[in-house]
Amino acid sequence: MEQAKQRKYQEKLDSIDKNKGPEFSYEDAIKKVDSGLGVASGKWKMQRDVEGRLWLGQIGDDEEYHWLMPVYIPPVLLGYLWHEVDRSEL
Protein backbone atom coordinates (compact mmCIF):
# COMPACT_ATOMS: atom_id res chain seq x y z
CA MET A 1 0.00 0.00 0.00
CA GLU A 2 2.78 2.43 0.96
CA GLN A 3 4.74 1.60 -2.20
CA ALA A 4 1.71 2.34 -4.36
CA LYS A 5 1.25 5.68 -2.60
CA GLN A 6 4.91 6.58 -3.15
CA ARG A 7 4.69 5.54 -6.81
CA LYS A 8 1.65 7.76 -7.40
CA TYR A 9 3.40 10.64 -5.64
CA GLN A 10 6.47 10.23 -7.84
CA GLU A 11 4.27 10.01 -10.96
CA LYS A 12 2.68 13.34 -9.99
CA LEU A 13 6.11 14.97 -9.62
CA ASP A 14 7.28 13.45 -12.93
CA SER A 15 4.18 14.79 -14.67
CA ILE A 16 4.87 18.30 -13.38
CA ASP A 17 8.49 18.04 -14.52
CA LYS A 18 7.58 16.78 -18.01
CA ASN A 19 4.99 19.47 -18.67
CA LYS A 20 6.94 22.53 -17.62
CA GLY A 21 7.78 25.40 -19.90
CA PRO A 22 10.77 27.71 -19.77
CA GLU A 23 12.48 27.91 -16.39
CA PHE A 24 13.56 31.05 -14.59
CA SER A 25 15.15 32.17 -11.33
CA TYR A 26 13.40 32.81 -8.04
CA GLU A 27 13.72 36.57 -8.62
CA ASP A 28 11.79 36.26 -11.88
CA ALA A 29 9.36 33.80 -10.29
CA ILE A 30 8.35 36.22 -7.55
CA LYS A 31 7.81 38.95 -10.16
CA LYS A 32 5.47 36.62 -12.04
CA VAL A 33 3.66 35.74 -8.81
CA ASP A 34 3.29 39.45 -8.05
CA SER A 35 1.70 39.92 -11.49
CA GLY A 36 -0.92 37.25 -10.72
CA LEU A 37 0.61 34.06 -12.14
CA GLY A 38 1.32 30.76 -10.44
CA VAL A 39 4.81 29.24 -10.47
CA ALA A 40 6.18 25.85 -9.47
CA SER A 41 9.46 24.08 -8.89
CA GLY A 42 9.26 20.35 -8.28
CA LYS A 43 6.93 19.75 -5.35
CA TRP A 44 6.67 23.49 -4.54
CA LYS A 45 4.17 26.04 -5.84
CA MET A 46 3.70 29.76 -5.17
CA GLN A 47 0.87 32.14 -5.94
CA ARG A 48 -1.09 35.02 -4.47
CA ASP A 49 -4.74 34.84 -3.48
CA VAL A 50 -7.42 37.36 -4.47
CA GLU A 51 -6.42 39.54 -1.51
CA GLY A 52 -2.77 39.61 -2.65
CA ARG A 53 -1.42 37.35 0.10
CA LEU A 54 1.47 35.06 -0.87
CA TRP A 55 0.85 31.33 -0.49
CA LEU A 56 3.44 28.56 -0.65
CA GLY A 57 2.25 25.04 -1.39
CA GLN A 58 3.94 21.67 -1.23
CA ILE A 59 2.60 18.45 -2.71
CA GLY A 60 1.93 15.88 -0.03
CA ASP A 61 1.70 12.09 -0.19
CA ASP A 62 -1.98 12.52 -1.01
CA GLU A 63 -0.96 14.24 -4.29
CA GLU A 64 -2.62 17.49 -3.20
CA TYR A 65 -0.98 20.83 -2.45
CA HIS A 66 -0.84 21.78 1.22
CA TRP A 67 -0.76 25.56 1.50
CA LEU A 68 0.58 28.02 4.04
CA MET A 69 1.26 31.74 4.15
CA PRO A 70 5.01 31.85 4.75
CA VAL A 71 6.61 34.24 7.21
CA TYR A 72 9.77 33.85 5.14
CA ILE A 73 10.78 31.85 2.06
CA PRO A 74 12.97 28.85 2.89
CA PRO A 75 16.43 29.76 1.55
CA VAL A 76 16.71 26.51 -0.41
CA LEU A 77 13.86 27.67 -2.68
CA LEU A 78 15.85 30.74 -3.72
CA GLY A 79 18.23 28.55 -5.77
CA TYR A 80 15.53 26.52 -7.54
CA LEU A 81 14.45 27.04 -11.13
CA TRP A 82 10.75 27.83 -11.49
CA HIS A 83 8.21 27.66 -14.31
CA GLU A 84 4.68 28.97 -14.89
CA VAL A 85 1.73 26.78 -13.92
CA ASP A 86 -2.02 27.08 -13.64
CA ARG A 87 -3.16 28.73 -10.45
CA SER A 88 -4.82 26.62 -7.78
CA GLU A 89 -8.03 27.56 -6.09
CA LEU A 90 -7.25 28.79 -2.61
Residue, then its C-alpha position, 0 to 999 in steps of 0.5 A: m500500500e505504501q509503495a503504491k502511494q509513493r509511486k503515485y506521488q512520484e508520478k505526480l512529480d514526474s508529470i509536473d516536470k515533463n509538462k513545464g515550460p521555460e524555467f527562470s530564477y526565483e527573482d523572476a518567479i516572484k515577479k510573475v507571482d506578483s503579477g498574478l501568475g502561479v509558479a512551481s518548482g518540483k513539489w513546490k508552488m507559489q501564488r497570491d490569493v485574491e487579496g494579494r497574500l502570498w501562499l506557498g504550497q507543497i505536494g503531499d503524499d496525497e498528491e494534493y498541495h498543502w498551503l501556508m502563508p510563509v513568514y519567510i521563504p525557505p532559503v533553499l527555494l531561492g536557488y531553484l528554477w521555477h516555471e509557470v503553472d495554472r493557479s490553484e483555487l485557494 
